[in-house]
Amino acid sequence: MSDLIQVQDLKKHFPIGGGLFSKSKIKVIAADGVTFSIKRGETLGLVGESGCGKTTIGRLLTRVINADSGKVLFEGRDILLMSESEFRSIQKNIQMIFQDPQASLNPRMTIKAIIKEPFLVHRMYNKGRGHIDGEINRLIKGVGLSPEHLNRYPRELSGGQQQRVGICKAIALNPKFLILDEPTSSLDVSVQAQILNTLKIIQREMNLTYLFISHDLSVIKHMSNRIGVMYLGHLVEMAPADELFENILHPYTQALFSAIPTFRNEVRRFNLILQGDVPSPLKPPEGCRFHPRCPQCRKVCETEMPALVEVAEHHFVRCHL
């Protein structure tokens, strides 16, 4: 199976002012040399604490924000080097579903107008009004809503229904790649399950490729073929989902699993409680970025940045140990 997306050494630093009269610039490090690939039809889960750079990666892949350096190869073409007109020609193949469904929908437009918008933006209205209306009816039924919802406004729908509309809009033009930025985090648990199952059905029927961003490990395991763990702009561990859950190697990943709630009689595999706060992305630590909070820290961790190396088949870890 070939790679649909290849991300190579992707970097994004956000400059902020150093003060009212200062000319110096301070940079927030959001993504610092991130490398991964996603095969066609696969789901790569991206997990980590808030502020680790997960959402930034998603926005870089859609060019909502511009990268400082690196490559993003989509079907072998670097989208970061494309002009606006070149990227617009393939933009319909790369879509994003956002965390807050209400904020991502225009409150002044009906649901039908919202779903119709991609057809107008990409100038597919020449196929005729009847064709587009038929497509909209097919799409709305495919995400579990009925045509009667088309004449409503976003405020008249529940959170789960709003997210279904967001999914509907994202898949309207038959994309190849969807970036899902915590698409269920603002929904009730019962609604989360419905949305996740809908996404899996759509992926199977349309042969979609997903980048699924979340901080919920149970959701990540349910959705993903492979999982990448991020910390302060770096990928610190990546492995197939089953392998990662069975053989957790990086101390930060072990700490994430320690934070999962358990039932009264359930035995924890890890009980690693991190000390201190996440270091500031304005000035990340020298060496391994996790070393100030790592219980297994050695001298080498304080001075040398470990490489992301393959320690088992398809299992990569960024750790000196």
LINQUIUR-V636292 format. One record per run of one state. SS is the DSSP state (~ for helix, > for strand, _ for the rest). FROM is the first residue (numbers start at 1). LEN is the number of residues. Records with the same first field share a line. If there is no record, write none. Layout:
SS->FROM-LEN + FROM-LEN
//
This chain:
_->1-2 + 18-7 + 40-3 + 48-6 + 62-7 + 75-2 + 82-2 + 92-2 + 98-12 + 122-3 + 128-1 + 143-4 + 152-1 + 157-2 + 171-6 + 182-7 + 207-2 + 215-2 + 224-2 + 232-2 + 247-4 + 259-32 + 294-5 + 304-4 + 313-2 + 319-3
>->3-15 + 25-15 + 43-5 + 69-6 + 77-2 + 94-4 + 110-1 + 153-1 + 177-5 + 209-6 + 226-6 + 234-7 + 308-5 + 315-4
~->54-8 + 79-3 + 84-8 + 111-11 + 125-3 + 129-14 + 147-5 + 154-3 + 159-12 + 189-18 + 217-7 + 241-6 + 251-8 + 291-3 + 299-5
//
